[in-house]
Amino acid sequence: MKLTLLLAAVFASASLPAFSQEKKSSNSLEQAVLKLEQQWEDALINSDVAALERIYDDTLIYTHSNGSVDNKATYVGKIKSGATKYQSMKRDDIKVSVYGNAAVVTCHWEVHVLANGGKIDTNARYLHAYVKQKDGWKMVAHQATLIAK
């Protein structure tokens, strides 16, 4: 009986470093995605097209809170031309979940944009999907949903 308990304790303690390493790895991946989320916000506020080109995957599907959809070329084109200009953004309740080479971010945001000659104030939640590729994490989807007033 004592031997069984001793072996159980040894096996349990041997698995702790592996669990700890897995947790650290998961946290570092979450931190990498959070860093990319901040780079995305900064790029939008500063109309930094080069940064957006790096962050967005070529297959990006960008679904706005009004239901309109852009791909990478059309969305970056709107930022580049000045047709869409982000004035300010406030984000909170940011959560990251990593699933191997994919990550999902959920967030609440209040964003103020000038688009097509008008001001758009949005209070919404968004979901971002990222995929880890050879050259790093890339955003493959953005989906925003308005919060009912």
MOQUI-V436659 format. One record per backbone hydrogen bond with DSSP energy under -1.0 kcal/mol. NH is the residue of the N-H (numbers start at 1). CO is the residue of the C=O. If there is no record, write none. Layout:
BEGIN
nh->{NH;NH}
co->{CO;CO}
END
This chain:
BEGIN
nh->{5;6;7;8;9;10;11;12;13;14;15;19;20;21;22;23;24;25;26;27;28;29;30;31;32;33;34;35;36;37;38;39;40;41;42;43;44;45;46;47;48;49;52;53;54;55;56;57;60;61;62;63;64;67;70;75;76;77;78;79;80;81;84;85;87;88;90;92;95;97;99;102;103;104;105;106;107;108;109;110;111;112;113;114;115;116;118;120;122;124;125;126;127;128;129;130;131;132;133;136;138;139;140;141;142;143;144;145;147}
co->{1;2;3;4;5;6;7;8;9;10;11;15;16;17;18;19;20;21;22;23;24;25;26;27;28;29;30;31;32;33;34;35;36;37;38;39;40;41;42;44;43;47;48;49;50;51;52;139;57;140;70;142;68;64;62;71;72;73;74;75;76;77;78;114;112;112;110;108;106;104;102;99;130;97;128;95;126;92;124;90;122;88;120;85;118;83;115;113;111;109;145;107;143;105;141;103;138;101;136;133;131;55;129;129;61;127;63;125;123}
END
